Amino acid sequence: MPRCKTRLISRARFGVLEEQCLDPQRHNRPAFTSGVGELDEYLHRFAVQQSKKGIAVVRVLVDTDLPKTILGYYSLSAAQIDARTQQKLPRYPVPCFRLGRLAVHSTHQGLGLGRILMGCVVARCLEARKQVAAYALVVDAQGEEAKAFYAHYGFTPCQGNPMILYLPLGAN
Ligand SMILES: CC(C)(COP(=O)(O)OP(=O)(O)OC[C@H]1O[C@@H](n2cnc3c(N)ncnc32)[C@H](O)[C@@H]1OP(=O)(O)O)[C@@H](O)C(=O)NCCC(=O)NCCS
């Protein structure tokens, strides 16, 4: 599995929060539950394999006092979108990053961890696009609640498929 840097984030309630690459030897995946079965099953069953195969990078948020407990996670991959219906974009597919999944442990939702994870995701994308161009961060919303969460962060529904939302990453 590729090495990745960690990022330290101080939060009064949690002590020190750290973003880490998912590591099956360190992180207790079966104990994670977000209330959305598909997101939990992905972490329990598929995330490690996808990381090993280079299909997705999966990062988790932990409290360094309880480093096995996954507070939240996200998966990120390279992607492209058909931007033909978007004004001022090329008619061929446009390179992007895809936020495949993002979830917070059900007992810790509403405490700002989702916001921290989104900040981590965008920071990762901005760092990566210094090396490989990408126009936007895209996400397939799995329902109206997820769509509302992403819209809260400025994601815009794609014309033609409003459940795919994108966030332009701005000029490099
Ligand atoms: C959606 C989810 C990731 C949000 O994480 P969270 O830790 O509960 O959210 P936070 O406490 O960090 O909230 C951050 C901001 O998002 C807003 N927000 C949270 N959930 C929202 C929703 N469903 N719709 C709109 N806004 C939402 C909050 O009001 C907050 O706004 P503020 O910072 O301006 O006050 C989390 O509740 C979760 O994992 N839910 C189950 C899985 C899921 O639905 N994932 C969606 C992505 S696929």
The ligand as an SDF file (V2000), in Angstrom:
LIG
                    3D

 48 50  0  0  0  0  0  0  0  0999 V2000
  -23.2580   13.4840    5.8920 C   0  0  0  0  0  0  0  0  0  0  0  0
  -22.1370   13.3710    6.9270 C   0  0  0  0  0  0  0  0  0  0  0  0
  -20.8530   12.9550    6.2170 C   0  0  0  0  0  0  0  0  0  0  0  0
  -21.9330   14.7450    7.5900 C   0  0  0  0  0  0  0  0  0  0  0  0
  -20.9220   14.6270    8.5420 O   0  0  0  0  0  0  0  0  0  0  0  0
  -21.1270   15.3040    9.9750 P   0  0  0  0  0  0  0  0  0  0  0  0
  -19.8920   15.1110   10.7550 O   0  0  0  0  0  0  0  0  0  0  0  0
  -22.3840   14.7890   10.5580 O   0  0  0  0  0  0  0  0  0  0  0  0
  -21.3110   16.8430    9.5490 O   0  0  0  0  0  0  0  0  0  0  0  0
  -20.6830   18.1010   10.2640 P   0  0  0  0  0  0  0  0  0  0  0  0
  -21.0840   18.1130   11.6980 O   0  0  0  0  0  0  0  0  0  0  0  0
  -19.2400   18.1760    9.9820 O   0  0  0  0  0  0  0  0  0  0  0  0
  -21.4140   19.2550    9.4910 O   0  0  0  0  0  0  0  0  0  0  0  0
  -20.6880   20.0930    8.6380 C   0  0  0  0  0  0  0  0  0  0  0  0
  -21.6400   21.0350    7.9770 C   0  0  0  0  0  0  0  0  0  0  0  0
  -22.4570   20.3030    7.0630 O   0  0  0  0  0  0  0  0  0  0  0  0
  -23.8130   20.5510    7.3360 C   0  0  0  0  0  0  0  0  0  0  0  0
  -24.5280   19.3140    7.0680 N   0  0  0  0  0  0  0  0  0  0  0  0
  -24.3500   18.1160    7.6630 C   0  0  0  0  0  0  0  0  0  0  0  0
  -25.1670   17.1950    7.1210 N   0  0  0  0  0  0  0  0  0  0  0  0
  -25.8870   17.8560    6.1780 C   0  0  0  0  0  0  0  0  0  0  0  0
  -26.9110   17.4750    5.2630 C   0  0  0  0  0  0  0  0  0  0  0  0
  -27.3440   16.2070    5.1950 N   0  0  0  0  0  0  0  0  0  0  0  0
  -27.4110   18.4080    4.4530 N   0  0  0  0  0  0  0  0  0  0  0  0
  -26.9770   19.6860    4.4780 C   0  0  0  0  0  0  0  0  0  0  0  0
  -25.9940   20.1050    5.3020 N   0  0  0  0  0  0  0  0  0  0  0  0
  -25.4850   19.2040    6.1430 C   0  0  0  0  0  0  0  0  0  0  0  0
  -23.8690   20.9410    8.8000 C   0  0  0  0  0  0  0  0  0  0  0  0
  -24.9960   21.7300    9.0770 O   0  0  0  0  0  0  0  0  0  0  0  0
  -22.5820   21.7160    8.9560 C   0  0  0  0  0  0  0  0  0  0  0  0
  -22.7520   23.0370    8.5030 O   0  0  0  0  0  0  0  0  0  0  0  0
  -21.9340   24.2670    9.1560 P   0  0  0  0  0  0  0  0  0  0  0  0
  -20.5070   23.8480    9.2590 O   0  0  0  0  0  0  0  0  0  0  0  0
  -22.1490   25.3880    8.1970 O   0  0  0  0  0  0  0  0  0  0  0  0
  -22.5550   24.4670   10.5040 O   0  0  0  0  0  0  0  0  0  0  0  0
  -22.4840   12.3600    8.0490 C   0  0  0  0  0  0  0  0  0  0  0  0
  -23.6490   12.7730    8.7270 O   0  0  0  0  0  0  0  0  0  0  0  0
  -22.6440   10.9370    7.5610 C   0  0  0  0  0  0  0  0  0  0  0  0
  -21.6590   10.2160    7.4650 O   0  0  0  0  0  0  0  0  0  0  0  0
  -23.8860   10.5270    7.2450 N   0  0  0  0  0  0  0  0  0  0  0  0
  -24.1270    9.1800    6.7940 C   0  0  0  0  0  0  0  0  0  0  0  0
  -23.4440    8.9140    5.4810 C   0  0  0  0  0  0  0  0  0  0  0  0
  -23.8560    9.8870    4.3960 C   0  0  0  0  0  0  0  0  0  0  0  0
  -25.0290   10.2100    4.2030 O   0  0  0  0  0  0  0  0  0  0  0  0
  -22.8470   10.3850    3.6560 N   0  0  0  0  0  0  0  0  0  0  0  0
  -23.0860   11.3920    2.6440 C   0  0  0  0  0  0  0  0  0  0  0  0
  -22.0450   11.3770    1.6550 C   0  0  0  0  0  0  0  0  0  0  0  0
  -22.1810    9.9240    0.6000 S   0  0  0  0  0  0  0  0  0  0  0  0
  1  2  1  0
  2  3  1  0
  2  4  1  0
  2 36  1  0
  4  5  1  0
  5  6  1  0
  6  7  2  0
  6  8  1  0
  6  9  1  0
  9 10  1  0
 10 11  2  0
 10 12  1  0
 10 13  1  0
 13 14  1  0
 14 15  1  0
 15 16  1  0
 15 30  1  0
 16 17  1  0
 17 18  1  0
 17 28  1  0
 18 19  1  0
 18 27  1  0
 19 20  2  0
 20 21  1  0
 21 22  1  0
 21 27  2  0
 22 23  1  0
 22 24  2  0
 24 25  1  0
 25 26  2  0
 26 27  1  0
 28 29  1  0
 28 30  1  0
 30 31  1  0
 31 32  1  0
 32 33  2  0
 32 34  1  0
 32 35  1  0
 36 37  1  0
 36 38  1  0
 38 39  2  0
 38 40  1  0
 40 41  1  0
 41 42  1  0
 42 43  1  0
 43 44  2  0
 43 45  1  0
 45 46  1  0
 46 47  1  0
 47 48  1  0
M  END
$$$$
